[in-house]
Amino acid sequence: MAQDHDHHHHAHPGDDHAHDHPHGSELSPMELRVRALESILVEKGYIDPAALDTLIETYETKVGPHNGARVVARAWVDPAFKARLLADGSAAMRELEVGGRGGEHMVVVENTPEEHNLVVCTLCSCYPWPVLGLPPVWYKAPPYRSRAVIDPRGVLAEFGTVLPAETRIRVWDSTAELRYMVLPMRPPGTDHLDEAALADLVTRDSMIGTGLPSSPDQGARA
Amino acid sequence: MSRPPEPPVFAAPWEAQTFALVVSLHDAGLFTWSEWAAALGRSGHRTTDYALWLETIEALIAERGLTSEAALDERRAAFARAAAATPHGQPILLENDPGA
């Protein structure tokens, strides 16, 4: 499904169309309440949506533990776990007690020297926040999504992520039931690190594909 | 005090939005943090329970006459209709509410 950007007719192995939501999006009851409140307050001029985004941006990296980082670190040190993770993301994550509400299926896509993965779409409830934490504000913006599809290399460059020209970039778009996480490559020079230290190198952006893990001399990046 | 006392740790995006709404309304001068703490205290004491934050801020702005429970209800329904009418992957905007 790389480079397949038609939201309506993804064909996935095991896709059960009885559970497909081809036409609409969904918001949870809490999301509906927050959106209703925000839109009324914006309309009445009590709050500025740009100021709200700035605030959220300030806190977005402080979302609980980044569970995804633990998953990535385990995959780096345990080849058998990695194989299970790539075969069935949700099941492997449950081994580490990482996961979300029922129903969604996590697919883990592996970066290699030949191929880099980039995930788009956090516009509704489809972003796997139990694994990745809060979606960054920029990631929700329509310009990011459309540009990531048209010019993924250009978008990556803006994030300071420059890949070798021979590395292919695959763009993954989530559906109602499938959410993606990128398994980044283990940085060089990390053989001496244990699993916890490795997890500290795994940034949220590296699991979305807009960034790479920190290198050990940089230390953990926010 | 320029920030609420609890360090924000969010379990879901709506929690961060709720937190940001409360901080913005504080910054707009609608209440002081002591007033906020008192309002939260009315219905409970777990200050990082963002469901409680949301309930409290809804009650507080209704109390101040900024909006009403009925207006909020109507807007929630409009967003639910807009979401259902929005193709997956597109921004969910109120303009997309077919019932508008």
Chai-1 contact restraints between the chains, C-beta under 6 A:
chainA,res_idxA,chainB,res_idxB,connection_type,confidence,min_distance_angstrom,max_distance_angstrom,comment,restraint_id
A,H7,B,P87,contact,1.0,0.0,6.0,A-B,restraint_1
A,H7,B,H88,contact,1.0,0.0,6.0,A-B,restraint_2
A,H7,B,G89,contact,1.0,0.0,6.0,A-B,restraint_3
A,G24,B,A84,contact,1.0,0.0,6.0,A-B,restraint_4
A,S25,B,A83,contact,1.0,0.0,6.0,A-B,restraint_5
A,S25,B,T86,contact,1.0,0.0,6.0,A-B,restraint_6
A,S25,B,H88,contact,1.0,0.0,6.0,A-B,restraint_7
A,S25,B,I92,contact,1.0,0.0,6.0,A-B,restraint_8
A,E26,B,A83,contact,1.0,0.0,6.0,A-B,restraint_9
A,L27,B,A83,contact,1.0,0.0,6.0,A-B,restraint_10
A,M30,B,W14,contact,1.0,0.0,6.0,A-B,restraint_11
A,E31,B,W14,contact,1.0,0.0,6.0,A-B,restraint_12
A,L32,B,R76,contact,1.0,0.0,6.0,A-B,restraint_13
A,L32,B,F79,contact,1.0,0.0,6.0,A-B,restraint_14
A,L32,B,A80,contact,1.0,0.0,6.0,A-B,restraint_15
A,R33,B,L54,contact,1.0,0.0,6.0,A-B,restraint_16
A,V34,B,W14,contact,1.0,0.0,6.0,A-B,restraint_17
A,V34,B,Q17,contact,1.0,0.0,6.0,A-B,restraint_18
A,V34,B,T18,contact,1.0,0.0,6.0,A-B,restraint_19
A,R35,B,F79,contact,1.0,0.0,6.0,A-B,restraint_20
A,A36,B,L72,contact,1.0,0.0,6.0,A-B,restraint_21
A,A36,B,R75,contact,1.0,0.0,6.0,A-B,restraint_22
A,A36,B,R76,contact,1.0,0.0,6.0,A-B,restraint_23
A,A36,B,F79,contact,1.0,0.0,6.0,A-B,restraint_24
A,E38,B,L21,contact,1.0,0.0,6.0,A-B,restraint_25
A,I40,B,T67,contact,1.0,0.0,6.0,A-B,restraint_26
A,I40,B,R75,contact,1.0,0.0,6.0,A-B,restraint_27
A,Y46,B,A28,contact,1.0,0.0,6.0,A-B,restraint_28
A,I47,B,S24,contact,1.0,0.0,6.0,A-B,restraint_29
A,A51,B,S24,contact,1.0,0.0,6.0,A-B,restraint_30
A,L52,B,A20,contact,1.0,0.0,6.0,A-B,restraint_31
A,L52,B,S24,contact,1.0,0.0,6.0,A-B,restraint_32
A,L55,B,A20,contact,1.0,0.0,6.0,A-B,restraint_33
A,L55,B,V23,contact,1.0,0.0,6.0,A-B,restraint_34
A,I56,B,A16,contact,1.0,0.0,6.0,A-B,restraint_35
A,I56,B,A20,contact,1.0,0.0,6.0,A-B,restraint_36
A,Y59,B,P8,contact,1.0,0.0,6.0,A-B,restraint_37
A,Y59,B,A16,contact,1.0,0.0,6.0,A-B,restraint_38
A,V63,B,F10,contact,1.0,0.0,6.0,A-B,restraint_39
A,G64,B,V9,contact,1.0,0.0,6.0,A-B,restraint_40
A,C121,B,G89,contact,1.0,0.0,6.0,A-B,restraint_41
A,L123,B,G89,contact,1.0,0.0,6.0,A-B,restraint_42
A,L123,B,P91,contact,1.0,0.0,6.0,A-B,restraint_43
A,C124,B,I92,contact,1.0,0.0,6.0,A-B,restraint_44
A,W129,B,A12,contact,1.0,0.0,6.0,A-B,restraint_45
A,W129,B,P13,contact,1.0,0.0,6.0,A-B,restraint_46
A,L134,B,P13,contact,1.0,0.0,6.0,A-B,restraint_47
A,L134,B,A16,contact,1.0,0.0,6.0,A-B,restraint_48
A,P142,B,P91,contact,1.0,0.0,6.0,A-B,restraint_49
A,A176,B,H88,contact,1.0,0.0,6.0,A-B,restraint_50
